Structures are given as C-alpha cells and as structure tokens.
Amino acid sequence: MGKIQLIAGRGNPLFAQKISRHLKIPLTPVQIETFADGEIYVRIKKKVRDDDVFILQSLCSPVNENLMELLITIDALKRASAGRINVVTPYLCYGRQDRKVTSREPITAKLVADLITKAGADRLLAVDLHADQIQGFYDIPVDHLVGYPLFAEYLQKKNFQDVVIVAPDVGAVKKATKLAQLLHTPLAFADKRRQKHNQSEVTSIVGEVKNKTAVILDDMIDTGGTVCDVAKVLKDKGAREILICTTHALLNDNASEKLEKSPASKILYIDTINVAPEKKTKKMKELTLAPLLAKVIKRIHLGKSLGALFKWEEKEMAL
C-alpha cells in the first residue's frame, strides 16, 4: 500500500480539517463544482495511484447531494487507480430506513450500501449507525464507532450525582445500557408510540428518575420532538436535572428552539455534523470525535488492530 491521502467532501469540511491536523497530513486538493443544472463534478488534483485514500464525507443535509458527491468521488479515485478507497462517513444517511414496516416500502439503507459498494469503495468507517444491522448490508469491511464514551468521559469529569441513563425509545436501549454500565448507574427508558414519520408520543417512563440527574441518550436529534417530550415527562416525574446527549445533531425545522425551551439544562452533541451558528443555543456543547477517528484511520492504514483503542469497553471503565 502506498502513502495515506485524505480527501474532504463538502459534507463537513471543518471535521475533515480536524482530522487532517491530528494526523498532520494535509488534505489532498480536490475540485468539486455543482453545475447550473445540479450535476456535480469532482476532480482529484493530485496523483493517487496505489495510495491508501480516505474520503471524509458526512452524508448530512443536503443528503442526496452529499451522497452523490461521495459516489462521484469514489468513481474518480477508482479510475485514477487508487490502491484502496476508504469511505469515512461520520454521519451515514438513510439509516432509519433499515427495514420494511409496511407493504411496498424500500429498504433504502441497503440501497445506499449497494451504491457505495458498487461505486468502488473498499472499506466503510461510520459513527453510531441508527441500527447495528446496517453493517451487514455491506459486502466490504465496516468499522462502526460509537459516541457514548465521549459522553461518559464528560459526565465523569463534571461529577454529576445520582445519575440515571434514559433511553428515549426501545431502539436506544442497547447503547443506553452500555453507557449505564460504563458509569455504573441505573437505566430507565421511555415508552414511545410513533404515529407517523417525525411524530411520536411519549406515554410513560419505566425506571426510577425522581431526584436524579437524568441523561437522555439518543443517536440523533432530527426535529427534536422525541427528546423534548421525554425531557418534559422526566421533569414531571421529578428528575432533579436533565441532560440530553446525541451523536448526530441534525437539528431540522425548529429543533433548536424546542431544545432551548425544553427542561434540559445541557445538550451535548458530537461534531459528526457541522451545526450552523444560527442553530446553536446557549445550552449546547460540542464534543469532538476527531482525535479518536484520526487514531482509527492511522491504524487502518498501518494494518493494526483497532481493539487496542477500545479496552475501556472490555473493562467497563472510563476512558
């Protein structure tokens, strides 16, 4: 394998720059343009033959443009004879469409996997997939990183007392359980009933939350309805303080306004998606995954095991 190269897409250029600084490797120059009719043009402006190339591209809004840009970049690298094409997607789109719920629905997460694989990617590196089974949709190696250890580290440093970890729905229970094990705290979860897309109702909380610091853990905040509803119910149940932790801060529609008005005192999110300044509020605090992701990229390039980076998971101890 040749030398390592980093290519930044337009999905989250600030995060790509952080990775570049941590690895002390400059970003490979690339020309990306959008024509008047919406077509995307990509040209790699440096030799990549036989090199180990990492494309850094969050597939956030505008989702379809960023996805198409990624596919075109992969194709450009393949035709330039790159040695290995590694796709690094801090946020992978269409993760919520991972199964058929009603008849005549697509499984779009599988379609995206087929597109990325067929385009020519050799490896995928993602952060907090909406469903773990999405890894199985790919016929290439998938490295799946999680964000909750960053929240565990923050909560331990701040020394919050009487913490209870709250899963906002059944799908979040697994990760919430792991965070609770890391912090040696109890677990609670919300009973959520979804009427339709982006509309749900929280009916009750299972677990003891009265006079406790309730930490809601979710993989993403889209319109903010679910976590804000859970926060209100927790407040009604007597929680002393409420924090919201999310890996992917999509913050669509008026999510920021909802979060600011919610009973939560702090909203922690990870920099997998670049949050626009106008969407940030005083309650929000950003944590960065860049140092860990840079180490992962370096180990993949050198052919080293990634397990050594995650010994905390085996020991159930803090980072």
C-alpha positions, 0 to 999 in steps of 0.5 A: 500500500502506498502513502495515506491521502485524505480527501474532504467532501463538502459534507463537513469540511471543518471535521475533515480539517480536524482530522487532517491536523491530528494526523498532520497530513494535509488534505489532498486538493480536490475540485468539486463544482455543482453545475447550473443544472445540479450535476456535480463534478469532482476532480482529484488534483493530485496523483493517487495511484496505489495510495491508501485514500480516505474520503471524509464525507458526512452524508448530512443535509443536503443528503442526496447531494452529499451522497452523490458527491461521495459516489462521484468521488469514489468513481474518480479515485477508482479510475485514477487507480487508487490502491484502496478507497476508504469511505469515512462517513461520520454521519451515514444517511438513510439509516432509519430506513433499515427495514420494511414496516409496511407493504411496498416500502424500500429498504433504502439503507441497503440501497445506499450500501449497494451504491457505495459498494458498487461505486468502488469503495473498499472499506466503510468507517461510520459513527453510531449507525441508527441500527447495528444491522446496517453493517451487514448490508455491506459486502466490504469491511465496516468499522462502526464507532460509537459516541457514548464514551465521549459522553461518559468521559464528560459526565465523569469529569463534571461529577454529576450525582445520582445519575440515571441513563434514559433511553428515549425509545426501545431502539436506544436501549442497547447503547443506553445500557452500555453507557449505564454500565460504563458509569455504573448507574441505573437505566430507565427508558421511555415508552414511545408510540410513533404515529407517523414519520417525525411524530411520536408520543411519549406515554410513560417512563419505566425506571426510577428518575425522581431526584436524579440527574437524568441523561437522555441518550439518543443517536440523533436529534432530527426535529427534536420532538422525541427528546423534548417530550421525554425531557418534559415527562422526566421533569414531571416525574421529578428528575432533579436535572436533565441532560440530553446527549446525541451523536448526530445533531441534525437539528431540522425545522425548529429543533433548536428552539424546542431544545432551548425551551425544553427542561434540559439544562445541557445538550451535548452533541458530537461534531459528526455534523457541522451545526450552523451558528444560527442553530446553536443555543446557549445550552449546547456543547460540542464534543469532538470525535476527531482525535479518536477517528484520526487514531482509527484511520492511522491504524487502518492504514498501518494494518493494526488492530483497532481493539487496542483503542477500545479496552475501556469497553472490555473493562467497563471503565472510563476512558 
